């Protein structure tokens, strides 16, 4: 069991310090009464404009999660609060249907999830992601999915329908080779073994899959890149990507505290390597620079990925645009009259 631990929230005018040891973390679920479900991405260095996040906060508790600062807008902490105080959007599917029915919506790609994992454990009972995917299938709207969860296999039939009638690609986030290492950094995520098994199952079902080696944590997992690419290709992945660790805002203290506890003998090497590829800093927030490093060591990481990509036998990147398949139910019948 973990004890509650959160960095100071800059959006809160008051801060309190406990006089006694903090209590243990317990899961709490909150309702989100939002009236919109589509999140518009304004970042010019991301390849998509729209995302759907049925949940805020994430039970997976990954130490490096870049979404942690967003939890502070709710008055929660970016540490254990992010892992345990989960906000659910119960009306996500209805809101998505409303958005699709607006004349302004033209059927652009929607990514699940741009913020937290859309298949985190609560999805098993709430089925918010499943309901939203059913709406996307009904409207034939293209979909991209990023997840660490094996639960996605539950929705195989919906994904097959999306692949047949629209477009879908599932990226599995797998940054580590060893299950033991992953468990220390991603404590509540399905094992590496299970994620590759799920990738294989989806690939065998004809669903396009890919691996996201994210984040690359210099000094910890860059040596895993070639094996991760090889295993992903064997599991049927047809694409791969990688992103350098980002430690924006409170993510830095959460990450460093948890890494120091998990890898006391390696924390100095990790921080030194991060600074080496970040020009002496621990993070970079500038667009087009935040996802990649600089310097000789980062060039070695890039070469490691490129060589591993070719050796694993990944196909050349497909630059064809996503097909325009969107249509509102009944639209074909209406054109007959």
Secondary structure as GFF3:
##gff-version 3
##sequence-region A 1 337
A	DSSP	beta_strand	28	31	.	.	.	ID=ss1
A	DSSP	beta_strand	38	40	.	.	.	ID=ss2
A	DSSP	beta_strand	50	52	.	.	.	ID=ss3
A	DSSP	beta_strand	55	56	.	.	.	ID=ss4
A	DSSP	three_ten_helix	66	74	.	.	.	ID=ss5
A	DSSP	alpha_helix	80	84	.	.	.	ID=ss6
A	DSSP	beta_strand	85	88	.	.	.	ID=ss7
A	DSSP	alpha_helix	92	101	.	.	.	ID=ss8
A	DSSP	beta_strand	110	112	.	.	.	ID=ss9
A	DSSP	alpha_helix	123	126	.	.	.	ID=ss10
A	DSSP	alpha_helix	128	139	.	.	.	ID=ss11
A	DSSP	beta_strand	143	147	.	.	.	ID=ss12
A	DSSP	three_ten_helix	150	155	.	.	.	ID=ss13
A	DSSP	alpha_helix	156	165	.	.	.	ID=ss14
A	DSSP	beta_strand	168	173	.	.	.	ID=ss15
A	DSSP	alpha_helix	179	185	.	.	.	ID=ss16
A	DSSP	alpha_helix	192	204	.	.	.	ID=ss17
A	DSSP	beta_strand	209	216	.	.	.	ID=ss18
A	DSSP	three_ten_helix	222	224	.	.	.	ID=ss19
A	DSSP	alpha_helix	225	234	.	.	.	ID=ss20
A	DSSP	beta_strand	239	244	.	.	.	ID=ss21
A	DSSP	alpha_helix	251	262	.	.	.	ID=ss22
A	DSSP	alpha_helix	267	277	.	.	.	ID=ss23
A	DSSP	alpha_helix	295	312	.	.	.	ID=ss24
A	DSSP	alpha_helix	331	334	.	.	.	ID=ss25
###
